[in-house]
């Protein structure tokens, strides 16, 4: 006898993945004394184009 798993059961497992909101994640990191790098947040479009030009 073989066991079969329905496709809906596997789809429900994939939907259950937790992803926090970025602001809540940053707040949590601050309580632990950690920070994220703020690369590119305050750069102009021209500066970013120069940086990533090939």
Secondary structure, DSSP 8 states (H G I E B T S, - for coil): ------HHHHHHHHHT-----HHHHHHHHHHTT-----TTSS--HHHHHHHH--
